[in-house]
Amino acid sequence: MNRIFINTDYCKGCLICVECCPKKALKASSAISAKGYTLPEPHNPEKCNGCGMCEIVCPDFAIAVEKEDKAV
Amino acid sequence: MLKHPMLKYLKEEGPYGPRLPLILCPGCGAGQVLNFTLHAVDSIIEEGGAKKEDFVFISGVGCSSRLTSHYLNFDSAWTIHGRSLAIATGALLANPGLNIVVFTGDGDAAAIGGNHFIHAFRRNINVTVICMNNGLYGMTGGQVAPTTLSQAITSTTPYGNIEDAFDLCRLAQTSGASYVARWTTAHPLKATKAIKKAIGKKGASFIEILSQCPVHKKETPVDMIRALKAMTVPIKKAEGSDKIPVGEFCDTPRPEWTEKYETIIEKCTARRS
């Protein structure tokens, strides 16, 4: 399964990644972060196909996707 | 924890402590354009098209121009307002082999740097100009700019803008640019592809990326990205539409300025000897 990492120090909670994810594998968190932002969180992470769209659209370089090794 | 793949090109730590997160407001389009550019530059470096040392990033003043020397782990210069293209010309004359990328905002390119803008394209110097057009002066408080759309509300046009906006792509094209394209932050893959193509072109290339300023427009970034997608139309279907055309405006190679300059130098040195 692909794993999504969100850097809570860099993320400013614009939620563009939630909007742009083609598989809807992210959602807005119900909690508010230490800096006062509503951060995204993985939602049905098994839906993530590792396309990397969230990495391209992120304005703050705060999200990363670890792609599952297909050979394993 | 896995980090964003483009963080390898950014300076996370500086002499006075951490430099990231970026200074930009949440959801700013300028951060997205930096991300697109780094993806394009990364794929060029991975394919062996150029080395990291060959790239120089130059910017003027404005929100979008904060992106160069403070954050980028490339050779870069954060220069004076509107004159980034003049400094890029100087850098190119000193070393014609460089891949120069100029980050500029709409105020920097079209307002204070308007003359540098048109003459850089007239000369067809080998630079890639990436203009982040959010349609207002973001850093100074969201005032009306030459690129503000007609009827748009800004802090100095509370009843709607009565002027028409500058079409920067048409301006660059008629001034003589070799490659001109316009995309928005709602078209990340196409914008990245256009930036990659523009860097590979010899001559002046211009990429305008319509972006969002959620703070001064008082909308959420997601709503603004949806609006950008809705207000644009591909250039082939733009005939008769009142929407903003996006796509490739021109791809017409012309002799490049430093090459012509080299031939003059060769001619004069041959005559002397």
Interface residues (C-beta under 8 A of the other chain):
Chain A: R3 F5 N7 D9 Y10 C11 K12 G13 C14 L15 I16 V18 E19 C20 Y37 M53 E55 I56 V57 C58 P59 D60 F61 A62 I63 A64 V65 E66
Chain B: M1 L2 K3 H4 P5 M6 L7 L10 L20 P21 L22 L24 C25 P26 G27 C28 G29 A30 G31 Q32 L34 N35 F36 H39 T185 P188 L189 T192 P214 T220 P221 V222 I225 R226
